[in-house]
């Protein structure tokens, strides 16, 4: 829980900055069919917020895939970049730009801490014209353990030169909320119906629109 003046706001990307989980689900389902996998909707939803490498590691074990992690990752990353580079419409989540402007006007720092590959994060921010609004990017590729481990948020706070108690995290997944709370940070759960069946009960509170974040929470 935040125990001092706020210094930084850390955002997840998929399902928070952009309503992108449907694109991820589509690409994953294409890959599952390609590899002859029968993945239930429940299992697929459980991978929301988990880095790609960890997802394929789990799938290889559970479904006895013979392809290497590197082969699976390369194919997944290539298809994701292609989809995200051309998908239309491609818009920031409603209310996000206004919230980012308010955060910046208050002199606070910002970060994206996403399980997606850095190349994908940079593609999304560039297409949304939001790159200048973020001080730091940390991807799931750059930490030892992905969400729900706290590593990615600890690394983001370090790069922002902030303590855990000076940060708020905004997350749409159960894995992300668990990671934020394990890092000792205040967490706002962002309910996105397109992110699958996500248990956000571990968050300090849950919102459905960025306008619900008050000025008092940014102090």
N, C-alpha and C positions, 0 to 999 in steps of 0.2 A: 504494500500500500504506500502511496506517495505520502511522505512525512515532512516535506519542505516545499519551498516555492518551486513551481513548475519551471523547468528549463527546456524540455524537449517533448515533441509528440512523434511517436513512431507508428507508422502505418504499415499494415500488411498491404499487398497489392491486389491479388486476385480476389474478387468479391468485395473489395473495399474501395480501391481507387477506381476500378472498372468492373463491370458485371461480366467477368470473363470465365467464370466456372463452367458455363455451358460450352464454351470453346474447348476447354480442357476435357470435359466429359466426352465431347464428340471425338476429339483426337484419340483419347484413350480407348474408346469403344472401337474405333477403326483399327487400332493396333491390336486390341484383344482379339478381334475377328481374324486379323491377319495371322496371328500366332495360334489360332485355334483354341483360345482361352474362353472359359465360361466364368465370367466374373459377375457376381450378383450386384445389384444396385447398392445394397447395404455395404458390401466390401468396397466398392468404388468410392462411396461417400466417406468411408473410413480413411481413405488416402488423402482427403482434402487437407491442405496445409503441410503435407509430408513432402520432403524433397524427392525429386524424381529418382535419384539413385537409391534411396531407401525404399521407395515404392516398388521398384523393379527387383530389388534384393528380396523383399518380402514375397513378391509374386513368384519369383524364380523358385523360392523354397516351397511355397504352398502348392504350386502347380507344376513342379518338376520341369521347368523350362531348361532346354539345353543351350540356348543362346547365351552369350556372355553378357554381363552387365553393361559393358562398353558398347556392344552392338545394340542392345535395347535402348540405352541412353541416346546414342547417336541418332537412331531412327526417330525416337520420340522428340528430341530437340529440333531436328530438321523439320518435322511436320508442324510442331508448335510455332516455330519462327515463320514458316510459310503462311499458316492460318492467321497469326496475329499481324502480319505485315499487310494483309489484304482484306481482313474482315471489315464489313460494313453493315450497319452503322458502327462507329467506333467512338464512343463518348465517355467522358468521365462521369462517375456516379453523381447523381443530382445533389447539389449543395456542396460538393467537394471544393470547387474553386473558391466559393465564398468562405468556407472554413479555412482553407489554406491562406487566404488573404488576411483573415482575422488573426490567425496564428502568427503570420509574418509581421503584421502591424504591431503585435505585442512584443516583438523582438525575440520570439521563441525559435529554437532550432527544430529541424524536421529530418526524418529519415524514412526510407523504405526498407523494411526487413522482410523479404519474401523468400519462400522456398523455391521459387522459380529461378532458372539460370540468369546470370547477370545480363547476357545478351538479350534475353526476352524482356527483362525489366527495362533496360535501356530503350528497346524498341517501343514498348508501351508508353513510357514517359515522353519519348520524342513525338510519337504520333498524337498524344494528348496535349503536346506543347506544355508539359509540366516539369520538364527537366530542371529549369532554374529554381523551382519551388522547393527542391530537396537538397539539403546539405550533405547527406550521406546515403549511400546505397549499400546494403549488405544482402548477398544472395545465399541460398542454401548450399551453393557450391563452395563457399568460403569459410564454412565453420565445420568443426569436427563432427558434431551431431546436430541433426535437424530437429525441427519441432516434432514432438512436444518437449524436447530438451530445451533449456533456456539459452543455449549458446548464441543464437543469432541476435537476441535482444541484448545480451550482455556485451556482445561485440559492437552493436549499434550504439549503445550508451557510451562505451569507451571511446569510439570515434567522435561522438558528439561532446566528449568531455563532460559527461553528466553522470550522476549516480543513479542507481535504480529508483531511489526515492524522489528523483527530480523528473521522472519520465511518466508519460501516459502512453499506453499502447492501444491501438484500435484494430480489432481482429474479428473475422467472421467465422472462424472455425474452432472446433473443440480443441484440436491440437495446438492452435495458435494461442488460445486463451490459457491453456495449461502451461505453455512455454513462458508466456508473459508473467503469470503468477509465480512460476518456479524461479523466475529472474528477480522476484521481489518487487514487481512493478504494478501500478494501478492499471487495470485493463477495462476498456469499454468494449463490450460485445456488439458487433454490428450485424443485426439480423438481416440476412439476404436469403430469400426463399430459393434462389437459384444455386445456392451453395450446398444443397442437400440437407439431410437431417442432421443438424449440428447442435450439440448440447452446449449452450453458452452460459449455463447456470453458474459456472465458476467465475464469470466476469463480475466486476464490481457493480456494473449495471449494463443493461442492454438497450440499444436504440435501434430505430428503423430508418432514421433520416438524420443527416448531419446537422440539421437545424436544431436538433434536440440537445446538442452540446452547447452549454451556456458559457457566457463570459466568465462566470465564477469558477468553472472547471479549468479555465486557461490561466489561472493566477498561481 
